[in-house]
């Protein structure tokens, strides 16, 4: 009788719920030293069902404490996605003149006897740093005459017009509304007709300003829009972005937005939005996404829980080849929870392979510089018949992740595959590659975050080997490997010169 090996796919350094189902991140807000992460949560099942808002907090974006459920369904329906803000000036009147947290979310009521679903926007507020929530007695605060696919409000304070702005998904467009107090809303405009991808329903929009190339005098607005899975398309659900101008009522896309642009070219970064109220002295636009795909989200292996978030990321706008593009970089806080394994410069392929032979890693980070024009990469979570390939194709100038042999991939016909992201040629000498590997995921960033691929993988528990491959003996200019351990701080580096 053979032993039964239990496979643990719970991430070591990505957030996942203690139990049951999780999907979209909600209510991302920073307040009094804490990053709040609310999330779509079904506390009684392993698939989407009676949706609540789960809740977790972090002081460092690397370690998370899960708190009791924040919002539960009521007579208006389930609690679908939304956002949260700090009402600094008590525009709502909920906080006796002090700052407090306000959540803006979709109430979703299933239609009965063939009637359509009803979706409306509602409020809740907290006077104790998000530990308990009071639903506003005047809910809902915003309704649409159609009420179908009217969800996922993201709210922010627009300083130039001194009022709140809401962007909300409206079927195949994004609706823009404004309010003096988060309670009384007026329509501003609609965006989306004749532009962008309409392969699926629009969901989880976000809208925020960023300085191009870090120049405060050159600001653009970024709109994120996630689109649902289409059974006819192999990509499933994914997220697009637009750049342009916003005057407080109307978003005007720029010429670069006439081309569909994806936030992530993998399969498993969906419904991501940014944190509200990150302190001005910090200055970053921080983002996190749900690490799954509606194409197969309910089919992934699960033992007691299902769902995880991406690593937190820093978003920026940079000019590449004359085009303004959205780049993503891992949040710098993750550097505090890594422990060095190897650090090398100028090592030959043969030496690297010898060094990595016998190395076993489950949750780790790789940083490498690959010589310009070279094709090179890594085999991670490798075993007897299992491996995930991550690398740079120098001839095609693409970043790729190949998960065709990554482990348990029969969950859906479109799960196995090779995913690519085009690289804009930057440095004449090297291409930067950063890879984050965990028990059930890989996240690859190349070209300073211009090309990004996020993919789930489900390797066997003993598939923990690491290897390199390349078409040139000196393809790897530098290589650093870190073990990711949220419970420990980094310590000294083992150095080896090639």
C-alpha positions as CSV (number, residue, x, y, z in Angstrom):
1,X,0.0,0.0,0.0
2,X,1.6,3.3,-1.1
3,X,1.7,6.3,1.1
4,X,-0.7,9.2,0.3
5,X,1.3,12.5,-0.1
6,X,-0.7,15.6,0.8
7,X,0.0,18.4,-1.6
8,X,0.1,21.9,0.0
9,X,-0.6,24.6,-2.5
10,X,-1.0,27.4,0.1
11,X,1.5,30.1,-0.8
12,X,4.3,31.0,1.6
13,X,4.3,34.7,0.8
14,X,1.1,35.4,-1.1
15,X,-2.1,36.2,0.8
16,X,-4.8,33.5,0.8
17,X,-7.7,33.0,3.1
18,X,-7.5,30.7,6.1
19,X,-10.4,28.7,4.7
20,X,-12.9,28.5,1.8
21,X,-13.2,30.6,-1.4
22,X,-11.7,34.0,-2.3
23,X,-11.7,36.1,-5.4
24,X,-11.4,39.8,-6.2
25,X,-9.4,42.2,-3.9
26,X,-11.7,44.9,-2.5
27,X,-11.5,48.0,-0.4
28,X,-7.7,48.5,-0.6
29,X,-7.0,51.4,1.7
30,X,-4.1,52.6,3.9
31,X,-5.0,54.1,7.3
32,X,-3.1,54.7,10.5
33,X,-0.2,52.4,9.6
34,X,-2.1,49.6,8.1
35,X,-2.7,48.3,4.6
36,X,-6.3,47.0,4.4
37,X,-7.1,44.2,2.0
38,X,-10.7,43.2,1.8
39,X,-11.7,40.5,-0.6
40,X,-14.6,38.6,-2.2
41,X,-15.2,35.7,0.2
42,X,-17.5,32.7,0.4
43,X,-17.0,31.5,4.0
44,X,-19.2,28.4,3.6
45,X,-17.9,26.9,0.3
46,X,-15.1,26.3,-2.1
47,X,-16.6,28.1,-5.0
48,X,-18.3,31.5,-5.6
49,X,-21.5,31.6,-3.6
50,X,-23.0,33.7,-0.9
51,X,-20.5,36.5,-1.2
52,X,-19.1,38.5,1.8
53,X,-16.1,40.8,2.3
54,X,-13.3,39.0,4.0
55,X,-10.6,41.2,5.6
56,X,-6.9,41.2,6.2
57,X,-4.4,43.8,7.3
58,X,-0.6,44.3,7.0
59,X,1.9,46.8,8.1
60,X,4.6,45.7,5.6
61,X,2.8,44.3,2.5
62,X,4.6,41.0,3.1
63,X,2.9,39.5,6.2
64,X,-0.9,39.5,6.6
65,X,-3.3,39.0,9.5
66,X,-6.7,37.8,8.6
67,X,-9.5,39.5,10.6
68,X,-13.2,38.6,11.0
69,X,-15.5,39.0,8.1
70,X,-16.2,42.7,7.5
71,X,-19.5,42.7,5.5
72,X,-22.2,40.0,5.2
73,X,-25.2,39.8,2.9
74,X,-28.5,41.4,3.9
75,X,-31.9,42.0,2.4
76,X,-30.4,44.0,-0.4
77,X,-28.3,41.0,-1.5
78,X,-24.8,39.7,-1.5
79,X,-21.7,41.9,-1.0
80,X,-19.9,42.2,-4.3
81,X,-16.7,44.1,-5.1
82,X,-16.0,47.7,-4.3
83,X,-13.5,50.0,-2.7
84,X,-12.7,51.9,0.5
85,X,-11.4,55.4,1.2
86,X,-10.5,57.6,4.2
87,X,-13.1,60.4,4.6
88,X,-10.5,62.8,5.9
89,X,-12.9,65.8,6.2
90,X,-15.9,63.8,7.3
91,X,-17.9,64.8,4.2
92,X,-20.3,62.0,5.0
93,X,-21.0,63.2,8.6
94,X,-20.4,59.7,9.9
95,X,-17.4,60.5,12.1
96,X,-18.2,63.6,14.2
97,X,-15.6,65.7,12.4
98,X,-12.8,63.1,12.6
99,X,-11.4,60.9,9.7
100,X,-12.8,57.5,9.2
101,X,-13.1,54.6,6.7
102,X,-15.9,54.3,4.2
103,X,-16.5,51.3,2.1
104,X,-18.4,51.6,-1.2
105,X,-19.6,48.3,-2.6
106,X,-22.1,46.6,-4.9
107,X,-25.2,45.0,-3.4
108,X,-26.1,42.1,-5.7
109,X,-29.6,40.6,-5.5
110,X,-30.2,37.5,-7.6
111,X,-33.4,37.7,-9.7
112,X,-36.2,35.2,-9.0
113,X,-38.4,33.3,-11.4
114,X,-36.5,34.5,-14.4
115,X,-36.3,38.1,-13.3
116,X,-32.9,39.9,-13.9
117,X,-30.3,40.4,-11.2
118,X,-30.3,43.8,-9.5
119,X,-27.0,45.5,-8.7
120,X,-26.8,48.8,-6.7
121,X,-24.0,50.7,-4.9
122,X,-24.1,51.0,-1.1
123,X,-22.0,52.3,1.8
124,X,-20.7,51.1,5.1
125,X,-18.4,52.9,7.5
126,X,-16.0,52.1,10.3
127,X,-15.1,54.2,13.4
128,X,-12.6,51.7,14.7
129,X,-9.9,51.3,12.0
130,X,-11.9,48.8,10.0
131,X,-12.6,46.3,12.8
132,X,-16.3,46.7,12.7
133,X,-18.6,48.1,10.1
134,X,-22.0,49.9,10.1
135,X,-24.1,49.8,6.9
136,X,-25.5,53.2,5.9
137,X,-29.2,53.3,6.7
138,X,-30.0,55.0,3.4
139,X,-28.5,52.3,1.2
140,X,-28.4,52.0,-1.7
141,X,-26.8,55.3,-2.7
142,X,-26.6,54.8,-6.4
143,X,-28.9,52.8,-8.8
144,X,-29.0,52.4,-12.6
145,X,-32.2,52.1,-14.5
146,X,-31.0,48.8,-16.0
147,X,-29.3,47.5,-12.9
148,X,-27.6,44.6,-14.7
149,X,-23.8,44.3,-14.7
150,X,-23.6,47.6,-12.7
151,X,-20.9,46.9,-10.2
152,X,-17.4,47.2,-8.6
153,X,-17.3,50.9,-7.7
154,X,-13.9,52.5,-7.2
155,X,-14.0,55.8,-5.4
156,X,-11.4,58.5,-4.9
157,X,-11.2,62.2,-3.9
158,X,-10.6,64.5,-7.0
159,X,-8.8,67.5,-5.5
160,X,-9.1,69.7,-8.6
161,X,-12.9,69.7,-8.4
162,X,-13.1,69.1,-4.6
163,X,-15.5,66.2,-4.8
164,X,-15.6,62.4,-4.8
165,X,-15.5,60.5,-8.1
166,X,-16.7,57.0,-8.7
167,X,-15.8,54.8,-11.6
168,X,-18.1,51.7,-11.9
169,X,-18.5,48.9,-14.4
170,X,-21.6,49.2,-16.6
171,X,-21.8,46.2,-18.8
172,X,-19.4,47.1,-21.6
173,X,-18.5,50.6,-20.5
174,X,-17.2,52.3,-17.4
175,X,-19.5,54.9,-15.8
176,X,-18.2,58.0,-14.1
177,X,-20.1,59.8,-11.3
178,X,-19.3,62.5,-8.8
179,X,-20.5,63.4,-5.3
180,X,-19.8,66.0,-2.5
181,X,-20.4,63.5,0.3
182,X,-20.3,59.9,-1.0
183,X,-24.0,59.7,-0.5
184,X,-25.6,61.9,-3.2
185,X,-24.3,61.0,-6.7
186,X,-24.5,62.7,-10.1
187,X,-23.7,61.2,-13.5
188,X,-20.6,62.5,-15.2
189,X,-19.9,60.4,-18.4
190,X,-19.5,57.0,-19.8
191,X,-16.3,55.6,-21.3
192,X,-15.6,52.5,-23.5
193,X,-17.7,52.6,-26.6
194,X,-15.5,51.9,-29.6
195,X,-12.3,51.5,-27.7
196,X,-10.5,48.7,-25.9
197,X,-11.3,45.0,-25.7
198,X,-14.9,44.0,-25.4
199,X,-14.3,40.2,-25.4
200,X,-16.1,39.9,-22.1
201,X,-18.1,41.9,-19.5
202,X,-16.2,44.9,-18.1
203,X,-15.4,44.6,-14.4
204,X,-13.4,46.1,-11.5
205,X,-12.3,49.5,-13.0
206,X,-9.8,51.8,-11.4
207,X,-8.7,55.3,-12.3
208,X,-5.7,57.2,-10.9
209,X,-3.0,59.7,-12.0
210,X,0.7,58.9,-12.5
211,X,3.7,61.0,-13.4
212,X,5.3,60.0,-16.7
213,X,8.9,59.1,-16.2
214,X,8.6,60.4,-12.6
215,X,8.1,64.0,-13.9
216,X,5.4,65.7,-11.8
217,X,4.9,68.3,-14.6
218,X,3.8,65.5,-17.0
219,X,0.8,63.7,-15.4
220,X,-1.4,61.2,-17.1
221,X,-4.4,59.3,-15.8
222,X,-4.5,55.5,-16.0
223,X,-7.7,53.5,-16.2
224,X,-7.7,49.8,-15.5
225,X,-10.6,47.6,-16.7
226,X,-10.9,43.9,-16.2
227,X,-12.8,41.8,-18.7
228,X,-14.6,38.5,-17.9
229,X,-13.8,35.2,-19.5
230,X,-15.2,34.3,-22.9
231,X,-15.6,30.6,-23.6
232,X,-14.5,31.2,-27.2
233,X,-11.1,32.6,-26.2
234,X,-8.2,30.7,-24.7
235,X,-7.0,33.7,-22.5
236,X,-10.0,33.7,-20.2
237,X,-10.4,36.8,-17.9
238,X,-7.7,39.5,-18.0
239,X,-7.1,43.2,-17.4
240,X,-6.5,46.0,-19.9
241,X,-5.4,49.6,-19.3
242,X,-5.9,53.0,-20.9
243,X,-3.9,56.2,-20.5
244,X,-5.3,59.7,-21.0
245,X,-6.7,62.8,-19.3
246,X,-9.4,63.2,-16.7
247,X,-11.2,66.5,-15.8
248,X,-13.3,65.2,-12.9
249,X,-16.2,64.1,-15.1
250,X,-14.8,62.8,-18.5
251,X,-11.9,60.5,-19.2
252,X,-10.3,61.3,-22.6
253,X,-8.0,58.5,-23.9
254,X,-4.7,59.3,-25.7
255,X,-3.7,58.0,-29.0
256,X,-1.6,55.2,-27.4
257,X,-4.9,53.8,-26.0
258,X,-6.3,53.1,-29.4
259,X,-4.3,49.8,-29.2
260,X,-5.5,47.2,-26.7
261,X,-2.9,47.0,-24.0
262,X,-2.9,44.3,-21.3
263,X,-1.7,44.7,-17.8
264,X,-0.3,41.2,-17.6
265,X,0.3,38.6,-20.3
266,X,-0.2,35.6,-18.1
267,X,-3.5,33.9,-17.3
268,X,-3.7,34.6,-13.6
269,X,-3.8,38.3,-12.6
270,X,-7.4,39.5,-12.6
271,X,-9.6,42.1,-11.0
272,X,-6.6,44.0,-9.6
273,X,-7.0,47.5,-8.2
274,X,-4.8,50.0,-6.4
275,X,-4.6,51.1,-2.8
276,X,-6.3,54.4,-1.7
277,X,-4.7,56.9,0.6
278,X,-1.1,55.8,0.5
279,X,0.7,58.7,2.2
280,X,1.8,61.4,-0.1
281,X,5.4,61.2,1.2
282,X,5.4,57.6,0.0
283,X,4.2,58.6,-3.4
284,X,3.7,55.1,-4.8
285,X,0.7,53.6,-6.6
286,X,0.4,50.1,-5.1
287,X,-1.6,47.3,-6.8
288,X,-2.7,43.8,-6.1
289,X,-4.7,41.3,-8.1
290,X,-6.6,38.0,-7.7
291,X,-4.2,35.2,-8.9
292,X,-6.7,33.1,-10.9
293,X,-8.8,33.1,-14.0
294,X,-12.6,32.7,-14.3
295,X,-12.0,30.2,-17.0
296,X,-10.9,27.6,-14.4
297,X,-11.0,29.3,-11.0
298,X,-13.5,26.8,-9.5
299,X,-11.5,23.9,-10.8
300,X,-8.1,24.5,-9.3
301,X,-6.7,22.0,-6.7
302,X,-7.9,23.0,-3.2
303,X,-7.5,21.6,0.3
304,X,-9.5,23.7,2.7
305,X,-9.2,27.0,0.8
306,X,-9.2,28.2,-2.8
307,X,-7.7,31.5,-4.0
308,X,-4.6,33.7,-3.6
309,X,-3.5,37.2,-4.4
310,X,-0.5,38.3,-6.5
311,X,2.4,39.9,-4.8
312,X,1.8,43.7,-4.2
313,X,3.3,45.7,-7.0
314,X,4.3,49.3,-7.7
315,X,2.8,50.9,-10.8
316,X,4.5,53.6,-12.9
317,X,4.2,55.2,-16.3
318,X,7.4,55.2,-18.4
319,X,8.2,56.1,-22.0
320,X,9.4,53.1,-23.9
321,X,10.1,53.4,-27.7
322,X,8.2,56.6,-27.7
323,X,5.1,55.2,-26.1
324,X,3.9,55.7,-22.6
325,X,3.4,52.3,-21.0
326,X,2.3,51.1,-17.6
327,X,5.1,49.2,-15.8
328,X,4.9,47.0,-12.7
329,X,7.6,46.2,-10.2
330,X,7.4,44.1,-7.1
331,X,6.8,46.2,-4.0
332,X,10.1,46.9,-2.3
333,X,8.8,45.6,1.0
334,X,9.2,42.1,-0.2
335,X,13.0,42.5,0.0
336,X,12.8,42.4,3.8
337,X,11.5,38.8,3.8
338,X,14.1,37.2,1.6
339,X,17.2,35.2,2.6
340,X,20.1,35.1,0.2
341,X,21.0,31.7,-1.3
342,X,23.5,32.6,-4.1
343,X,24.9,35.7,-5.6
344,X,27.2,35.5,-8.7
345,X,28.6,37.6,-11.4
346,X,30.0,36.5,-14.8
347,X,29.6,32.8,-14.2
348,X,29.5,30.4,-17.1
349,X,26.5,28.3,-17.9
350,X,28.4,25.2,-16.9
351,X,29.3,26.7,-13.5
352,X,25.8,27.8,-12.9
353,X,24.3,24.4,-13.6
354,X,26.8,22.8,-11.3
355,X,26.1,25.3,-8.5
356,X,22.3,24.7,-8.8
357,X,22.6,21.0,-9.0
358,X,21.0,19.6,-5.9
359,X,19.4,22.9,-4.9
360,X,15.8,22.5,-3.7
361,X,13.6,25.5,-3.4
362,X,9.8,25.8,-3.1
363,X,9.2,29.6,-2.5
364,X,11.9,31.9,-3.8
365,X,13.0,34.9,-5.9
366,X,15.4,35.0,-8.8
367,X,17.1,38.1,-10.1
368,X,19.2,37.9,-13.3
369,X,20.7,40.0,-16.0
370,X,20.7,38.2,-19.3
371,X,23.1,39.4,-22.1
372,X,21.4,41.4,-24.8
373,X,20.2,39.2,-27.7
374,X,20.8,35.9,-25.7
375,X,18.1,33.3,-25.2
376,X,18.2,32.1,-21.6
377,X,16.0,31.0,-18.8
378,X,15.2,28.9,-15.7
379,X,13.5,25.7,-14.9
380,X,11.7,26.0,-11.6
381,X,9.7,23.6,-9.5
382,X,11.4,20.9,-11.5
383,X,11.1,17.2,-10.8
384,X,11.2,13.9,-12.7
385,X,8.4,14.8,-15.1
386,X,7.7,18.3,-14.0
387,X,9.1,21.7,-14.8
388,X,8.0,25.3,-15.5
389,X,10.2,27.3,-17.9
390,X,10.7,31.0,-17.5
391,X,13.0,33.0,-19.8
392,X,13.9,35.5,-22.5
393,X,13.8,34.6,-26.2
394,X,16.5,36.9,-27.5
395,X,15.6,36.5,-31.2
396,X,11.8,37.1,-30.7
397,X,12.4,39.6,-28.0
398,X,9.8,38.2,-25.6
399,X,9.5,37.1,-22.0
400,X,7.8,33.8,-21.7
401,X,6.4,31.3,-19.2
402,X,5.8,27.7,-20.3
403,X,3.7,25.7,-17.9
404,X,2.8,22.8,-20.3
405,X,4.7,20.4,-18.0
406,X,4.2,22.4,-14.7
407,X,2.4,19.6,-12.8
408,X,-1.3,19.1,-12.4
409,X,-2.6,20.9,-15.5
410,X,-5.6,18.8,-16.6
411,X,-8.0,21.1,-14.7
412,X,-8.9,22.8,-18.0
413,X,-8.0,22.3,-21.7
414,X,-6.6,25.8,-21.8
415,X,-4.5,25.6,-18.7
416,X,-1.3,24.1,-20.3
417,X,0.4,26.6,-22.6
418,X,3.3,29.0,-23.3
419,X,2.5,32.6,-22.6
420,X,4.6,35.5,-24.0
421,X,5.0,39.2,-23.5
422,X,6.8,41.4,-26.0
423,X,9.9,43.2,-24.7
424,X,10.8,46.7,-25.8
425,X,14.6,46.7,-26.3
426,X,16.1,48.8,-23.6
427,X,19.7,48.5,-22.4
428,X,22.2,47.5,-25.1
429,X,24.0,45.2,-22.7
430,X,21.4,43.2,-20.7
431,X,17.8,42.4,-20.0
432,X,16.7,42.4,-16.4
433,X,14.6,39.4,-15.3
434,X,12.9,39.0,-11.9
435,X,11.0,35.8,-11.0
436,X,8.9,35.1,-8.0
437,X,8.1,31.4,-7.4
438,X,5.7,30.1,-4.8
439,X,4.0,26.8,-4.0
440,X,1.4,27.3,-6.7
441,X,2.5,30.3,-8.8
442,X,5.1,32.1,-10.9
443,X,5.4,35.8,-11.5
444,X,7.9,37.1,-14.0
445,X,9.0,40.7,-14.6
446,X,11.3,41.7,-17.4
447,X,12.6,44.9,-18.9
448,X,12.1,46.9,-15.7
449,X,8.5,45.7,-15.3
450,X,7.4,46.5,-18.9
451,X,6.7,42.8,-19.6
452,X,4.9,40.8,-16.9
453,X,3.5,37.3,-16.8
454,X,1.6,35.8,-13.8
455,X,0.7,32.1,-14.0
456,X,-0.6,29.5,-11.5
457,X,1.2,26.2,-11.4
458,X,0.4,23.0,-9.5
459,X,3.6,20.9,-9.2
460,X,4.1,17.8,-7.2
461,X,5.4,18.4,-3.7
462,X,8.8,16.9,-4.5
463,X,9.3,19.0,-7.6
464,X,11.6,21.6,-6.1
465,X,14.6,21.6,-8.4
466,X,16.1,24.7,-10.1
467,X,18.1,24.8,-13.3
468,X,19.3,27.2,-16.0
469,X,19.6,26.9,-19.8
470,X,20.9,29.3,-22.5
471,X,22.1,29.5,-26.1
472,X,25.4,31.2,-25.0
473,X,27.9,30.0,-22.4
474,X,28.1,33.5,-20.8
475,X,24.4,34.5,-21.2
476,X,23.9,35.2,-17.5
477,X,25.8,38.3,-16.5
478,X,24.5,38.3,-12.9
479,X,22.4,35.9,-10.9
480,X,20.9,36.2,-7.4
481,X,18.6,33.7,-5.7
482,X,16.7,34.3,-2.5
483,X,14.6,32.0,-0.3
484,X,11.4,33.9,0.5
485,X,10.6,33.6,4.2
486,X,8.0,36.1,5.6
487,X,8.9,35.0,9.1
488,X,12.6,36.1,8.8
489,X,14.6,39.1,7.8
490,X,17.4,38.9,5.2
491,X,20.9,38.1,6.3
492,X,24.4,38.0,4.7
493,X,25.0,37.1,1.1
494,X,27.0,34.1,-0.1
495,X,29.2,35.5,-2.9
496,X,30.9,33.6,-5.7
497,X,32.8,35.2,-8.6
498,X,32.7,33.6,-12.0
